[in-house]
Amino acid sequence: MLTARRCSRTGCANPAVATLTYAYSDSTAVVGPLATHAEPHSYDLCEQHALRLTVPKGWEVVRHEGEFTPPEPSADDLTALAEAVREAGRPGGQDVPTGGNGRRGHLRVLPDPLDE
């Protein structure tokens, strides 16, 4: 199931909008736009934590200039969602609530109102 990336700070459930990486050899912390994929040696941060980050004395912070914005859903996100729906609709798949008439629920693709 798809889940939005969340802030890495303990106790924070806000959506991530920035990625923090460290360049230890340069004593630098870099806060930039949210990376495409989560990396094991980087940290996802919400806007509040990205803007308030402090570093030890002698270190430098390099920050992205401008606003941090949540990422737009990608084709990969939509494909994963479609696959999850398809799997749930297969016989023997996950339980899908019925509408009271014994029929399983279904989804329809609606045209984008901006394209009309």
C-alpha positions as protocol buffer text, in pm:
chain_id: "A"
residue {
  index: 1
  type: MET
  ca { x: 0 y: 0 z: 0 }
}
residue {
  index: 2
  type: LEU
  ca { x: 121 y: 352 z: -78 }
}
residue {
  index: 3
  type: THR
  ca { x: 223 y: 575 z: 206 }
}
residue {
  index: 4
  type: ALA
  ca { x: 363 y: 924 z: 187 }
}
residue {
  index: 5
  type: ARG
  ca { x: 711 y: 969 z: 324 }
}
residue {
  index: 6
  type: ARG
  ca { x: 710 y: 1118 z: 672 }
}
residue {
  index: 7
  type: CYS
  ca { x: 954 y: 1333 z: 863 }
}
residue {
  index: 8
  type: SER
  ca { x: 1241 y: 1129 z: 1010 }
}
residue {
  index: 9
  type: ARG
  ca { x: 1240 y: 1322 z: 1338 }
}
residue {
  index: 10
  type: THR
  ca { x: 1117 y: 1112 z: 1629 }
}
residue {
  index: 11
  type: GLY
  ca { x: 756 y: 1188 z: 1716 }
}
residue {
  index: 12
  type: CYS
  ca { x: 688 y: 1393 z: 1402 }
}
residue {
  index: 13
  type: ALA
  ca { x: 417 y: 1264 z: 1169 }
}
residue {
  index: 14
  type: ASN
  ca { x: 425 y: 1553 z: 921 }
}
residue {
  index: 15
  type: PRO
  ca { x: 486 y: 1481 z: 553 }
}
residue {
  index: 16
  type: ALA
  ca { x: 845 y: 1510 z: 434 }
}
residue {
  index: 17
  type: VAL
  ca { x: 929 y: 1795 z: 195 }
}
residue {
  index: 18
  type: ALA
  ca { x: 1309 y: 1807 z: 226 }
}
residue {
  index: 19
  type: THR
  ca { x: 1607 y: 1573 z: 244 }
}
residue {
  index: 20
  type: LEU
  ca { x: 1899 y: 1618 z: 483 }
}
residue {
  index: 21
  type: THR
  ca { x: 2240 y: 1475 z: 398 }
}
residue {
  index: 22
  type: TYR
  ca { x: 2574 y: 1518 z: 570 }
}
residue {
  index: 23
  type: ALA
  ca { x: 2913 y: 1577 z: 412 }
}
residue {
  index: 24
  type: TYR
  ca { x: 3123 y: 1474 z: 711 }
}
residue {
  index: 25
  type: SER
  ca { x: 3457 y: 1549 z: 544 }
}
residue {
  index: 26
  type: ASP
  ca { x: 3344 y: 1912 z: 493 }
}
residue {
  index: 27
  type: SER
  ca { x: 3155 y: 1944 z: 825 }
}
residue {
  index: 28
  type: THR
  ca { x: 2847 y: 2040 z: 624 }
}
residue {
  index: 29
  type: ALA
  ca { x: 2478 y: 1955 z: 645 }
}
residue {
  index: 30
  type: VAL
  ca { x: 2285 y: 1994 z: 319 }
}
residue {
  index: 31
  type: VAL
  ca { x: 1907 y: 2049 z: 326 }
}
residue {
  index: 32
  type: GLY
  ca { x: 1751 y: 2031 z: -18 }
}
residue {
  index: 33
  type: PRO
  ca { x: 1427 y: 1937 z: -192 }
}
residue {
  index: 34
  type: LEU
  ca { x: 1288 y: 1593 z: -113 }
}
residue {
  index: 35
  type: ALA
  ca { x: 1494 y: 1325 z: -288 }
}
residue {
  index: 36
  type: THR
  ca { x: 1318 y: 1103 z: -539 }
}
residue {
  index: 37
  type: HIS
  ca { x: 1384 y: 792 z: -333 }
}
residue {
  index: 38
  type: ALA
  ca { x: 1456 y: 743 z: 37 }
}
residue {
  index: 39
  type: GLU
  ca { x: 1825 y: 673 z: 92 }
}
residue {
  index: 40
  type: PRO
  ca { x: 1971 y: 491 z: 393 }
}
residue {
  index: 41
  type: HIS
  ca { x: 2220 y: 770 z: 477 }
}
residue {
  index: 42
  type: SER
  ca { x: 1986 y: 1065 z: 440 }
}
residue {
  index: 43
  type: TYR
  ca { x: 1691 y: 1192 z: 640 }
}
residue {
  index: 44
  type: ASP
  ca { x: 1351 y: 1314 z: 523 }
}
residue {
  index: 45
  type: LEU
  ca { x: 1232 y: 1627 z: 702 }
}
residue {
  index: 46
  type: CYS
  ca { x: 906 y: 1821 z: 721 }
}
residue {
  index: 47
  type: GLU
  ca { x: 918 y: 2193 z: 645 }
}
residue {
  index: 48
  type: GLN
  ca { x: 935 y: 2296 z: 1009 }
}
residue {
  index: 49
  type: HIS
  ca { x: 1234 y: 2072 z: 1086 }
}
residue {
  index: 50
  type: ALA
  ca { x: 1408 y: 2157 z: 757 }
}
residue {
  index: 51
  type: LEU
  ca { x: 1394 y: 2529 z: 836 }
}
residue {
  index: 52
  type: ARG
  ca { x: 1491 y: 2495 z: 1204 }
}
residue {
  index: 53
  type: LEU
  ca { x: 1782 y: 2253 z: 1164 }
}
residue {
  index: 54
  type: THR
  ca { x: 2087 y: 2346 z: 1370 }
}
residue {
  index: 55
  type: VAL
  ca { x: 2433 y: 2191 z: 1348 }
}
residue {
  index: 56
  type: PRO
  ca { x: 2728 y: 2163 z: 1587 }
}
residue {
  index: 57
  type: LYS
  ca { x: 2968 y: 2454 z: 1627 }
}
residue {
  index: 58
  type: GLY
  ca { x: 3212 y: 2465 z: 1337 }
}
residue {
  index: 59
  type: TRP
  ca { x: 2969 y: 2301 z: 1096 }
}
residue {
  index: 60
  type: GLU
  ca { x: 2794 y: 2476 z: 807 }
}
residue {
  index: 61
  type: VAL
  ca { x: 2437 y: 2435 z: 680 }
}
residue {
  index: 62
  type: VAL
  ca { x: 2366 y: 2464 z: 310 }
}
residue {
  index: 63
  type: ARG
  ca { x: 1992 y: 2511 z: 253 }
}
residue {
  index: 64
  type: HIS
  ca { x: 1776 y: 2508 z: -54 }
}
residue {
  index: 65
  type: GLU
  ca { x: 1664 y: 2862 z: -131 }
}
residue {
  index: 66
  type: GLY
  ca { x: 1294 y: 2896 z: -185 }
}
residue {
  index: 67
  type: GLU
  ca { x: 994 y: 2710 z: -55 }
}
residue {
  index: 68
  type: PHE
  ca { x: 979 y: 2341 z: 20 }
}
residue {
  index: 69
  type: THR
  ca { x: 679 y: 2189 z: -153 }
}
residue {
  index: 70
  type: PRO
  ca { x: 535 y: 1840 z: -119 }
}
residue {
  index: 71
  type: PRO
  ca { x: 618 y: 1622 z: -420 }
}
residue {
  index: 72
  type: GLU
  ca { x: 354 y: 1563 z: -685 }
}
residue {
  index: 73
  type: PRO
  ca { x: 233 y: 1205 z: -729 }
}
residue {
  index: 74
  type: SER
  ca { x: 444 y: 1031 z: -991 }
}
residue {
  index: 75
  type: ALA
  ca { x: 352 y: 771 z: -1251 }
}
residue {
  index: 76
  type: ASP
  ca { x: 515 y: 514 z: -1020 }
}
residue {
  index: 77
  type: ASP
  ca { x: 276 y: 612 z: -740 }
}
residue {
  index: 78
  type: LEU
  ca { x: -25 y: 577 z: -968 }
}
residue {
  index: 79
  type: THR
  ca { x: 96 y: 242 z: -1103 }
}
residue {
  index: 80
  type: ALA
  ca { x: 146 y: 108 z: -750 }
}
residue {
  index: 81
  type: LEU
  ca { x: -204 y: 224 z: -655 }
}
residue {
  index: 82
  type: ALA
  ca { x: -357 y: 61 z: -964 }
}
residue {
  index: 83
  type: GLU
  ca { x: -178 y: -266 z: -889 }
}
residue {
  index: 84
  type: ALA
  ca { x: -302 y: -263 z: -528 }
}
residue {
  index: 85
  type: VAL
  ca { x: -661 y: -206 z: -646 }
}
residue {
  index: 86
  type: ARG
  ca { x: -629 y: -481 z: -907 }
}
residue {
  index: 87
  type: GLU
  ca { x: -492 y: -725 z: -645 }
}
residue {
  index: 88
  type: ALA
  ca { x: -774 y: -642 z: -402 }
}
residue {
  index: 89
  type: GLY
  ca { x: -1032 y: -712 z: -674 }
}
residue {
  index: 90
  type: ARG
  ca { x: -903 y: -1058 z: -764 }
}
residue {
  index: 91
  type: PRO
  ca { x: -1094 y: -1362 z: -637 }
}
residue {
  index: 92
  type: GLY
  ca { x: -929 y: -1473 z: -316 }
}
residue {
  index: 93
  type: GLY
  ca { x: -766 y: -1130 z: -281 }
}
residue {
  index: 94
  type: GLN
  ca { x: -812 y: -897 z: 11 }
}
residue {
  index: 95
  type: ASP
  ca { x: -1163 y: -859 z: 148 }
}
residue {
  index: 96
  type: VAL
  ca { x: -1345 y: -582 z: -34 }
}
residue {
  index: 97
  type: PRO
  ca { x: -1664 y: -441 z: 120 }
}
residue {
  index: 98
  type: THR
  ca { x: -1980 y: -500 z: -78 }
}
residue {
  index: 99
  type: GLY
  ca { x: -2250 y: -243 z: -136 }
}
residue {
  index: 100
  type: GLY
  ca { x: -2518 y: -447 z: 39 }
}
residue {
  index: 101
  type: ASN
  ca { x: -2628 y: -614 z: -286 }
}
residue {
  index: 102
  type: GLY
  ca { x: -2354 y: -876 z: -289 }
}
residue {
  index: 103
  type: ARG
  ca { x: -2157 y: -690 z: -558 }
}
residue {
  index: 104
  type: ARG
  ca { x: -1803 y: -587 z: -493 }
}
residue {
  index: 105
  type: GLY
  ca { x: -1727 y: -220 z: -517 }
}
residue {
  index: 106
  type: HIS
  ca { x: -1559 y: -89 z: -831 }
}
residue {
  index: 107
  type: LEU
  ca { x: -1361 y: 210 z: -946 }
}
residue {
  index: 108
  type: ARG
  ca { x: -1412 y: 426 z: -1252 }
}
residue {
  index: 109
  type: VAL
  ca { x: -1168 y: 657 z: -1426 }
}
residue {
  index: 110
  type: LEU
  ca { x: -1311 y: 1006 z: -1454 }
}
residue {
  index: 111
  type: PRO
  ca { x: -1192 y: 1262 z: -1709 }
}
residue {
  index: 112
  type: ASP
  ca { x: -980 y: 1547 z: -1578 }
}
residue {
  index: 113
  type: PRO
  ca { x: -1211 y: 1854 z: -1560 }
}
residue {
  index: 114
  type: LEU
  ca { x: -919 y: 2073 z: -1672 }
}
residue {
  index: 115
  type: ASP
  ca { x: -897 y: 1881 z: -2003 }
}
residue {
  index: 116
  type: GLU
  ca { x: -1258 y: 1960 z: -2099 }
}
